[in-house]
Amino acid sequence: MKQSSVTKKENADLEKPVNKLNNSMLRNSIKLLFSILFLSIADFAEAQETNGLEAGKEYTIADIAVSGKVSYNEQTIITFTGLQKGQTVRVPGEEISNAIKKLWKLGLFSDINFYANKVEGDSLYIELEINELPKLNEVKIRGVKKGKRETLIKDTQLTKGKIVNENLVTNTKNYIENKYKKDGFYNTKVAINVTPDSTNTVNMAINIDRGKKVRISDIEIHGNEKLSDRKLKKAMKKTKERGFPNPLRIFTPSKFIEERYKEDLTNLIDRYKEKGYRDARITSDTVVYDPKKNRVAIDINVEEGNKYYFGNIKFIGNSIYTNQELSKMLGIKKGDVYNGVLLQKRIANPEKPDGEDLTNLYQNNGYLFSNINAVEVKTYNDTIDFEIRVTEGPLAYFNNITVVGNDRTNDRVIYRELTTRPGQKWNKEEVINTIRALGTLGFFDPETIRPDLDPDPASATVDVEWHVTEKGSSQIELQGGYGGGGFIGTLGLSFNNFSLRNIFNKDAYKPIPMGDGQKLSLRAQGSTYFQTYSFSFTEPWLGGKKPIQFFTSFSHSKQFLYNFRTRDVDRSQSFTISSVTLGIAKRLSGISDRVTLSHSLTFQYYNLNNYNNGLFTFGDGTSRNLAYEIELSRDNRGNSLIYPMYGSLMSVSFRTTFPYSLVNGVDYGDLGNQEAYKYTYQGTEPYTGNDGLQVNPGDYLAELPTTNNPTPSRVDDYTLAAADPAKVDQKRFNWLEYYKVKFKADWYTRLYEKLVLRSLAEFGFMGAYNSERGLVPFERFYLGGDGLANYALDGREVIQLRGYPNQALSSNNGGTVYNKFSLELRYPITLKPQASIYLLTFAEAGASYDSFTEYNPFVLKRSAGFGLRVFMPAFGLLGIDFGHGFDPLPGATQKNGWETHFIIGQQF
């Protein structure tokens, strides 16, 4: 047998080469069959005539030689056959036939022949002639854009050196056609041409003709009287007829996709079942294609039947739960309109694996092998009686728990997050919670986390093998830009799966110690007039036994006086902030594993050195901020923090300093009357004015001289005995005194497939313990813009409200009260581990107030817009927003209009 050749003439019909290859493969398949049946007889019979080989006699293999077109070494090929020297074989017999079968099964060869070269008594010398299938050298795809070509090559695994056989060609063709049909290109045609390149290598050319998308011109429904056309067409969620543009249907266009159409026929009948029409059915459906218009028309005939109601519902076989408990969970009563869809969901809801249904009631209590079925036992008039038959089975327990796929993350980091442990009673809810816990670690691709279950009814145990896929968990932030009157550069490193215990282990640097689930962040930012440095570290399991998180951070920043008009920097005038934070957080497992209580203690030191710029009333002095914060939060978001599709994040926090004014005995309302806090004449000699009034050094004045050697025309230019605001405020703010309350509610609702609505509400309030001491100028709220703060001189909190300039919706001193509301509609382009990209559109409203007496939650600044987010593991979150402010800025009369916001490293 000889290897079939595959050729193609230039510009020939593209289908013919494929047929040639397929025909060649077919001939080889037939050849295999005949080889197995007759080769042993024919070849060895011929050898008998020439070499004295006797049919039916047993021989000992003396030698096996390999010839033909083959790249494997001779011994490897012989090993593939299963034959070996010294082996006894019968000719013809099963040994030779089995050797041929084994070689063909490998899928590596196009031609296989056995020959008897020589016979010496009982010794047989065999020659194996084989030809390998060609290997792929190059792939070219025509008919689609470059980016699509690379994706198709990757998806079909058409890598260089791959064996080219009939299956590869057929599977590639089918995959590409089905891929585009799913996207609405129903007439997609794919032609694959394979041509020889060199010795035993071929090139592959794939020509794709997608054609135009086939759309649905109209949908006609006949026989429906109880339900209108509109309601039935609405039930067909993925099959829509072409019509006027509908903004609510941007994600369900009128493409015809046969698979989705079949699903929607089921959805149409389900809509009838929801309304009580149990016997509704589709008697016929027709899809007519018009090639001229590239449209299809759908015609559906339905038979509605009668409307039914639930009758008696009886539970059979239950012993763990009472009839009353099961009936309450079922939530269906006698006399209710029959709803077959609801009945099935209350028994087992396939759309919500963690839903409240009867199956999960048993599954969450250890009964893995339970089975629940609803059976119609009697139908009379318009009423149906049911039996809910329960097979409880034995209690099941977790047995072996394993994890595969974690190449960098240590096993103990994963096992401590698992709520499915050996010996514990089976609980489906804990399996789902574990999926969520592993996804929120940020080390694995949440889309690929899955548990493989291996239940054993005989022993009432279940083994669980967790599959995870590592993704990049470290990030680098390197950016530069113009802002705040000068160039600002930033360098940040964030290692989200760090290992501190291996910090001195040089073998662990690949490139850094990884795998213990700790987080280490380093960040530096600076320009010509400020520098900021920060360091933070988080250990999620302090001591390694309980989920008690320890976190700490250090930061230091220095600001020089900067003239934004002349761009001059005065380094003799500076303001520095040094800060340290220590904290712990604990999951409250008694309430919910997703509820966390955290405590933190922060100390900040503010130092002003000749810094007279109007930010504070004193240019020299210090302030200290020792604050305690307690926060209660519940994070029930989906598996992915990058793109949550369901769940919520709720938090409430209280931050406070010690109420010093209640115990230190200082009368802050009387400070201005005390001599230590008044202006003084700074001259060295007494001075007498024209009116004869003399001013002596140290006299208290309301105004300081404007120069070092003042020569006022009158001493009365200075009012005596006035308070010095700088001295008073230095005393008031020596140790900051305040409290803050904040609330945040963040919801995620899946509207359709991966279309998600994010709803957000925020509120913050800052108060003072002593009205005479007043509110501090630090720690205030600044609303507006992208929500990112380059540097914070006064511990301010920056709140995002797009469509307005940064921090433009608060007064210069900042607000003490704010609230904000936001709606954001998100849709992903891709959620792959290499990059997650999604589009969004938003509407927001919020306001900032200087005092609670001004607070009015109904007078808000409004905006709307759209944007894009890109998350790459190495660089974090990047994005751009275009927001339109519908209201004027404070003090302005015209609406603000469009603003562009660049988002870098913001929280998700």
Secondary structure, DSSP 8 states (H G I E B T S, - for coil): ---------TT--THHHHHHHHHHHHHHHHHHHHIIIIIHHHHHHHHHHHH---TTEEEEEEEEEEESS--S-HHHHHHHHT--TT-EEEESSHHHHHHHHHHHHTT-EEEEEEEEEEEETTEEEEEEEEEE--EEEEEEEESS-HHHHHHHHHHHT--TT-B--HHHHHHHHHHHHHHHHHTT-TT-EEEEEEEEEETTEEEEEEEEE-----EEEEEEEES-SSS-HHHHHHH-TT-----S--GGGTTS-SB--HHHHHHHHHHHHHHHHHTT-TT-EEEEEEEEEETTTTEEEEEEEEE-----EEEEEEEES--SS-HHHHHHHH---TTSB--HHHHHHHH--TT-TT-SSHHHHHHTTT-TT-EEEEEEEEEETTEEEEEEEEE-----EEEEEEEE--SSS-HHHHHTT-S--TTSB--HHHHHHHHHHHHHTSSB-GGG-EEEEEEETTTTEEEEEEE--B---EEEEEEEEEETTEEEEEEEEEEEEE-GGGTT-GGG-SSS-B-S-EEEEEEEEE-SSEEEEEEEEEESSGGGTS-EEEEEEEEEEEEEEEETTTTEEEEEEEEEEEEEEEEEEEE-TTT-TTEEEEEEEEEEEEEEES--SSSSS-SSEEEEEEEEEEEEEEE---S-SSS--SEEEEEEEEEEE--GGGTS---GGGGGGSGGGB-----SS-EE-TTS-EE-TT--BSS--SSSS---S-GGGS-BS-B-HHHHHHHHTSB---EEEEEEEEEEEEEETTEEEEEEEEEEEEE-S-TTT---SSS-EEE-BTS--S--TT--EEE-BTTS-TTTTS-TT-BSEEEEEEEEEEEEEEEETTEEEEEEEEEEEEEEESSGGG--TTS-EEEEEEEEEEEETTTEEEEEEEEEE-S--TT-SS--EEEEEEEES---
